[in-house]
Amino acid sequence: MNVSVATNPPASIAGNRRSAQRAATRARLFDETVKEFKARGFAETEIEVITERVGVSRGAFYVHRG
């Protein structure tokens, strides 16, 4: 009996996981952005505060919110 053990998930599963992670990151960024706008107003909101709370880079902020 030849049993194959997959160490990597199929591309469709991995793609779905990445898609879910992107959606979750985008949602967290949106939620934190709204909180900051409410707390500080648009003009006083700093991207660094949002990215620090969400745990992403400034580049990721622009990719998701761009």
C-alpha positions in Angstrom: 0.0 0.0 0.0 1.5 3.3 -1.1 0.3 6.1 1.2 1.1 9.7 0.2 1.2 12.3 3.0 0.6 15.8 1.8 2.8 18.4 3.5 1.3 21.4 1.7 -2.4 21.9 1.3 -3.8 22.0 -2.3 -3.6 25.3 -4.0 -7.3 25.9 -3.7 -7.3 25.5 0.1 -4.2 27.6 0.5 -5.7 30.3 -1.8 -8.9 30.3 0.2 -6.9 30.7 3.5 -5.0 33.6 2.0 -8.2 35.2 0.8 -9.7 34.8 4.3 -6.6 36.3 5.9 -6.8 39.3 3.5 -10.4 39.8 4.3 -9.8 39.6 8.0 -6.9 42.1 7.8 -8.9 44.5 5.7 -11.8 44.3 8.2 -9.4 44.9 11.2 -7.9 47.9 9.4 -11.3 49.3 8.6 -12.5 48.9 12.2 -9.4 50.6 13.7 -9.6 53.4 11.1 -13.2 54.1 12.0 -12.4 54.0 15.8 -9.5 56.5 15.2 -11.7 58.8 13.1 -14.3 58.9 15.8 -11.8 59.4 18.6 -9.5 62.0 16.9 -11.2 63.1 13.7 -10.0 62.7 10.2 -7.3 65.3 10.2 -5.7 64.1 13.5 -5.7 60.4 12.6 -2.3 58.8 12.2 -1.7 55.8 10.0 1.0 54.6 12.3 -1.4 54.3 15.2 -3.8 52.2 13.1 -1.1 49.9 11.7 0.5 49.4 15.1 -2.9 48.3 16.6 -3.6 45.9 13.8 -0.1 44.6 13.6 0.7 45.4 9.9 3.1 47.5 8.1 2.4 50.9 6.6 2.7 49.3 3.1 0.1 46.7 4.1 -2.2 49.5 5.1 -1.9 51.1 1.6 -2.4 47.7 -0.1 -5.6 47.0 1.8 -6.9 50.6 2.1 -5.1 52.2 -0.9 
